[in-house]
Structures are given as structure tokens and as C-alpha cells.
Amino acid sequence: MGLFLKPRPPALRFTGITALGALLLACQERPSAHSDPAASASALAAGGAGAAATVGAELAEFGTSANRKMLHDDGKGCLEDLDKIKAKAPKLAKSMTALRAQCQMLNGQCQAGKRLLSVYYMRTMNMTPERAQATAESIASMRCRGADLTDRDRLLRALWEISDGAFMNQRSDCEKNIAIVRELGATVQPQSPDDGQIKGGPRAVFHNGAACLARAKDCTGAWRVWQENYPADAMRNLNETQRREIMESGFRSSIERCKDEALAGTTPAKGGAPSPALPQGGGSPLKARHAP
């Protein structure tokens, strides 16, 4: 159906730790044209080269530490390390703008981080404003924390976390994120006809949300989410029996972790006993659960 959204590639991060030595040479403040050659020679004779190597090692450690803290969601600690680099080697610090932007996002400065990253992409990578903004938002969906998130930010983050749980890592917050997508997906509007994240993401929650729960070993919840969020327009002209058959067939073929599970209101699982019957007397099949 073209609705399954897999996680985007990992965020751009500072990975130039091994290249810091070379960068340091380019980033060191050079003597001005009016500096005293004799004084420069004297400084070198006094061990200036050794001092530069020591500073270089220190800056490399700060860079490694900042990157590590970013990966562990420590935005505050990351920014502190980057500020230490900025104080000693401003040019090197400027080359680490993408890392700083992500650490700002982690530190509760989502909007500032997005702006900084967008400008970085436009200036450094020659992206158009639209592409730069979309790429910054993609990274923000993984990094943004705190109180200054917009509803759009919250929706994109929930969609990313559901995809992460569906395709990468077992998570315990699938239900929470599905609820956010259902709430905000009805109100947050696409910014353009090309805004695929907002146009397609909430529609894909029937699959990705179910896959997230399946990875968390909750097949009953996965089947419920699949049914409750299955796009109604895909089965508009079908009768109830046909709808149920299509939903069950699609679920068992797409959510492989649950393909052999006994599920309420379905045909018997492969090699298993018959599943519990649907509720009688007006009960909704979309709310069916395992029998106790």
C-alpha cells in the first residue's frame, strides 16, 4: 500500500574525531602579518610544537566526549564540551555546527537547533531552504526534547519512535506514541503537497504501530492496533466478512512475529486451537481482546 515508513538514516553526527589532528592545524589561529618572526622562533624553541600537540589531544578528547554524550541524550554535557573546544579553537568549533545543533535539540532548544542545522545545511551543503528544513526536521524527530516542541515536532517524534520500535529496537512506549499519532495526526496539517511525513505517517500507524507492539511481544495489542487503524477507504466497497478476511490475511503476512498467534475473532492460528469468538450482542470486532 506504500504506507509503511521505515526509519530514516541515522542523524548526521560528528564523526571526525580521528581527523581532529588535521583539522587542528587548519583551525589554529595563525600569527598576523605583523607578528615578530624572532618571537615566533623563540616560542617554537620553547616547545610550542609540543604544546600544540597537547592542546590537540585535549581538543580531540573534548570532541569524542561531546559526540558520546550526544549519543547518550546528554545535551547539556555535550554543549559544555563543545564550548570548551570553542574557547580554545573557534574555527574547529565552527566545523562542528551539526553536532552542536543536535545537542541543542537534546537540551530543550528544539527550535534553535533546527534553525542552526537548517542554516548549516544551506551554507555548507548547498541545500535549498526546503530541503534543509526537511532534513533538519528529520534529525529533530530523533533529538528534540523539552517543552518547546510544536505539535508538528511531537507528531514527527512519535512517528519516528514507532518506526524505531517496528524495525529496529524493542520499545515499551509503542502505545503512548500511537496515541500521540492518533491525536495529532487529525490536526497537524501538511506544510506542502510534498510533506510526506505528515501526509503518510499517520496512515501507516496501523502497520508500524502493530509491528512496534509485535516486536515488544504484544500480539494481542498489535492485532487491535491493526484493526483500529486500518485505512477505512481501502475497504469501502467490501462487506464485513471481506474486510475481516483482508485484515487478518494482511496482518498475518505483514506482522510476521504474530503470524501464528491465536487472535480474538480470527480463524485458528497455524497448528493451534481455534481463536476466541468475537463478542456477541453488539460488541465491536475492533475492540476484541483475548479471552481471559
C-alpha positions as CSV (number, residue, x, y, z in Angstrom):
1,M,0.0,0.0,0.0
2,G,3.0,2.3,0.1
3,L,2.3,3.4,3.6
4,F,5.0,1.6,5.6
5,L,7.5,4.2,6.8
6,K,10.8,2.7,7.8
7,P,13.3,4.6,10.0
8,R,15.3,7.3,8.2
9,P,19.0,7.0,8.1
10,P,20.9,7.8,11.3
11,A,21.3,11.5,12.1
12,L,24.3,13.3,10.9
13,R,26.7,13.3,13.8
14,F,30.3,14.4,14.5
15,T,32.4,11.6,13.3
16,G,35.6,13.4,12.6
17,I,37.3,12.5,15.8
18,T,40.2,10.7,14.0
19,A,40.6,13.7,11.7
20,L,41.0,16.2,14.6
21,G,44.7,16.4,14.3
22,A,44.5,17.6,10.7
23,L,41.6,19.9,11.5
24,L,43.5,21.5,14.3
25,L,46.3,22.6,12.0
26,A,43.8,24.4,9.9
27,C,41.9,25.8,12.8
28,Q,44.8,27.2,14.9
29,E,44.9,31.0,15.0
30,R,47.9,31.9,12.8
31,P,50.3,34.7,13.6
32,S,49.3,38.0,11.9
33,A,51.4,39.6,9.2
34,H,52.8,42.0,11.8
35,S,54.0,39.3,14.2
36,D,57.6,39.3,15.3
37,P,59.5,36.5,13.5
38,A,62.0,36.3,16.3
39,A,59.3,36.0,18.9
40,S,57.7,33.2,16.8
41,A,61.0,31.4,16.6
42,S,61.5,31.8,20.3
43,A,58.1,30.3,21.0
44,L,58.8,27.3,18.9
45,A,62.2,26.9,20.5
46,A,60.5,26.9,23.9
47,G,58.4,23.9,23.0
48,G,55.5,25.5,21.0
49,A,55.1,22.4,18.9
50,G,54.8,20.2,21.9
51,A,52.2,22.5,23.5
52,A,50.2,22.4,20.2
53,A,50.2,18.6,20.3
54,T,49.0,18.7,23.9
55,V,46.2,21.1,23.0
56,G,45.3,18.9,20.0
57,A,45.0,15.8,22.2
58,E,42.8,17.7,24.7
59,L,40.5,19.0,21.9
60,A,40.2,15.5,20.5
61,E,39.1,14.2,23.8
62,F,36.5,17.0,24.1
63,G,35.2,16.2,20.6
64,T,35.0,12.4,21.4
65,S,33.2,13.2,24.7
66,A,30.7,15.6,23.1
67,N,29.8,13.0,20.4
68,R,29.4,10.3,23.0
69,K,27.2,12.5,25.2
70,M,25.0,13.4,22.2
71,L,24.5,9.7,21.5
72,H,23.5,9.2,25.1
73,D,21.0,12.1,25.1
74,D,23.1,14.3,27.3
75,G,22.6,17.6,25.5
76,K,23.8,19.7,28.4
77,G,27.1,17.8,28.8
78,C,27.6,17.8,25.0
79,L,27.3,21.6,24.8
80,E,29.7,22.0,27.7
81,D,32.3,20.0,25.8
82,L,31.7,22.0,22.6
83,D,32.0,25.3,24.5
84,K,35.5,24.1,25.7
85,I,36.5,23.5,22.1
86,K,35.1,26.9,21.1
87,A,37.2,28.6,23.7
88,K,40.4,27.0,22.5
89,A,39.8,26.6,18.7
90,P,36.9,28.7,17.4
91,K,37.5,27.5,13.8
92,L,37.3,23.9,14.8
93,A,34.2,24.5,16.8
94,K,32.5,26.1,13.8
95,S,33.2,22.9,11.8
96,M,31.1,21.0,14.5
97,T,27.9,23.0,14.0
98,A,25.8,19.9,13.1
99,L,26.8,18.3,16.4
100,R,26.1,21.5,18.3
101,A,22.6,21.8,16.7
102,Q,21.7,18.2,17.8
103,C,22.9,18.8,21.3
104,Q,20.8,22.0,21.5
105,M,17.8,19.9,20.5
106,L,18.6,17.4,23.3
107,N,19.0,20.2,25.7
108,G,15.4,21.6,25.2
109,Q,16.3,24.1,22.5
110,C,14.5,22.3,19.6
111,Q,13.6,25.4,17.6
112,A,17.1,26.9,17.9
113,G,18.7,23.6,17.0
114,K,16.5,23.2,13.9
115,R,17.3,26.8,12.7
116,L,21.1,26.3,13.3
117,L,21.0,23.0,11.4
118,S,19.0,24.4,8.5
119,V,21.4,27.3,8.0
120,Y,24.3,24.8,8.2
121,Y,22.9,22.6,5.5
122,M,22.2,25.6,3.2
123,R,25.6,27.2,3.7
124,T,27.8,24.1,3.9
125,M,26.0,21.6,1.7
126,N,24.3,23.9,-0.7
127,M,20.8,22.6,0.1
128,T,17.7,24.5,-0.9
129,P,15.8,26.1,2.1
130,E,13.0,23.5,1.7
131,R,15.4,20.5,1.7
132,A,17.5,22.0,4.5
133,Q,14.4,22.4,6.6
134,A,13.1,18.9,5.9
135,T,16.5,17.3,6.7
136,A,16.7,19.3,10.0
137,E,13.2,18.2,10.9
138,S,14.1,14.6,10.2
139,I,17.0,14.8,12.7
140,A,14.9,16.8,15.2
141,S,12.4,14.0,15.3
142,M,15.2,11.9,16.9
143,R,16.8,14.5,19.0
144,C,14.3,17.1,20.2
145,R,13.4,17.1,23.9
146,G,11.8,19.5,26.3
147,A,8.9,21.9,26.4
148,D,9.4,24.0,23.2
149,L,8.3,21.3,20.8
150,T,5.4,22.2,18.5
151,D,2.6,19.8,17.8
152,R,4.3,19.0,14.5
153,D,7.5,18.2,16.3
154,R,5.7,15.9,18.7
155,L,3.9,14.1,15.9
156,L,7.2,13.6,13.9
157,R,8.9,12.4,17.1
158,A,6.1,9.9,17.8
159,L,6.2,8.6,14.2
160,W,10.0,8.2,14.4
161,E,9.8,6.3,17.7
162,I,7.1,4.0,16.4
163,S,9.2,3.2,13.3
164,D,12.2,2.6,15.5
165,G,10.1,0.1,17.5
166,A,8.8,-1.5,14.4
167,F,12.0,-2.0,12.5
168,M,15.0,-1.6,14.9
169,N,14.6,-1.8,18.7
170,Q,12.2,-3.3,21.1
171,R,10.4,-0.4,22.9
172,S,7.9,-0.1,25.8
173,D,6.3,3.1,24.6
174,C,4.5,1.9,21.4
175,E,1.0,2.5,22.8
176,K,1.9,6.0,24.1
177,N,3.3,7.0,20.7
178,I,0.4,5.5,18.8
179,A,-2.0,7.6,20.9
180,I,0.0,10.8,20.1
181,V,-0.2,10.0,16.4
182,R,-3.9,9.4,16.5
183,E,-4.4,12.7,18.4
184,L,-2.1,15.0,16.4
185,G,-2.5,13.2,13.1
186,A,-6.0,14.6,12.9
187,T,-5.0,18.2,13.5
188,V,-1.4,18.8,12.2
189,Q,-1.7,19.8,8.5
190,P,0.9,19.1,5.8
191,Q,3.1,22.1,5.0
192,S,3.1,21.4,1.3
193,P,1.9,18.7,-1.2
194,D,5.3,17.1,-0.8
195,D,5.1,16.8,3.0
196,G,5.0,13.0,3.0
197,Q,5.9,12.6,6.7
198,I,2.6,14.2,7.8
199,K,0.5,13.1,4.9
200,G,1.6,9.4,5.1
201,G,2.9,8.8,8.6
202,P,-0.4,8.7,10.5
203,R,-1.9,6.5,7.8
204,A,0.9,4.0,8.3
205,V,0.4,3.7,12.0
206,F,-1.9,0.6,11.6
207,H,1.2,-1.3,10.3
208,N,4.1,0.4,12.1
209,G,2.2,0.6,15.4
210,A,1.3,-3.1,15.1
211,A,4.9,-4.0,14.2
212,C,6.1,-2.0,17.2
213,L,3.9,-3.9,19.6
214,A,4.7,-7.2,17.9
215,R,8.4,-6.6,18.5
216,A,7.5,-5.9,22.1
217,K,5.8,-9.3,22.2
218,D,2.3,-8.0,22.5
219,C,0.5,-9.7,19.6
220,T,-3.0,-9.0,21.1
221,G,-2.2,-5.3,21.2
222,A,-0.7,-5.5,17.7
223,W,-3.9,-7.1,16.3
224,R,-6.0,-4.5,18.0
225,V,-4.0,-1.6,16.6
226,W,-4.0,-3.1,13.1
227,Q,-7.8,-3.3,13.2
228,E,-8.5,0.1,14.9
229,N,-6.2,2.0,12.5
230,Y,-6.6,0.1,9.2
231,P,-7.4,2.7,6.5
232,A,-11.2,2.6,6.0
233,D,-11.1,3.9,2.5
234,A,-9.1,0.7,1.4
235,M,-12.2,-1.4,2.1
236,R,-15.0,1.0,1.5
237,N,-16.8,-1.2,-1.0
238,L,-16.4,-4.5,0.8
239,N,-18.8,-6.3,3.2
240,E,-17.8,-7.1,6.8
241,T,-16.7,-10.6,6.0
242,Q,-14.4,-9.5,3.3
243,R,-13.0,-6.7,5.4
244,R,-12.2,-9.2,8.2
245,E,-10.6,-11.6,5.8
246,I,-8.4,-8.9,4.3
247,M,-7.4,-7.5,7.6
248,E,-6.5,-10.9,9.1
249,S,-4.6,-12.0,5.9
250,G,-2.7,-8.7,5.8
251,F,-1.9,-8.9,9.5
252,R,-0.5,-12.4,9.5
253,S,1.6,-11.8,6.3
254,S,2.9,-8.4,7.3
255,I,3.4,-8.8,11.1
256,E,5.5,-11.9,11.0
257,R,6.2,-12.1,14.7
258,C,2.5,-12.7,15.3
259,K,1.6,-14.8,12.2
260,D,1.0,-18.0,14.2
261,E,-0.6,-16.4,17.2
262,A,-4.2,-17.1,18.3
263,L,-6.0,-13.8,18.0
264,A,-9.5,-12.9,19.0
265,G,-12.0,-13.1,16.2
266,T,-9.7,-14.8,13.7
267,T,-9.5,-18.2,12.1
268,P,-7.4,-20.7,14.0
269,A,-3.7,-19.9,14.1
270,K,-1.5,-22.3,12.2
271,G,-1.2,-25.5,14.1
272,G,-3.2,-24.0,17.0
273,A,-6.6,-24.2,18.7
274,P,-9.5,-22.0,17.4
275,S,-9.3,-18.4,18.5
276,P,-11.8,-16.9,20.8
277,A,-15.1,-15.9,19.1
278,L,-16.0,-12.3,18.5
279,P,-18.2,-10.7,21.2
280,Q,-21.9,-11.1,20.7
281,G,-24.7,-8.7,21.2
282,G,-23.3,-5.6,19.5
283,G,-19.7,-5.9,20.7
284,S,-17.3,-4.2,18.3
285,P,-14.9,-6.5,16.5
286,L,-12.3,-3.7,16.6
287,K,-12.2,-3.9,20.3
288,A,-12.0,-7.6,20.7
289,R,-9.4,-9.0,23.1
290,H,-8.1,-12.4,24.1
291,A,-10.5,-14.2,26.4
292,P,-9.2,-14.4,30.0
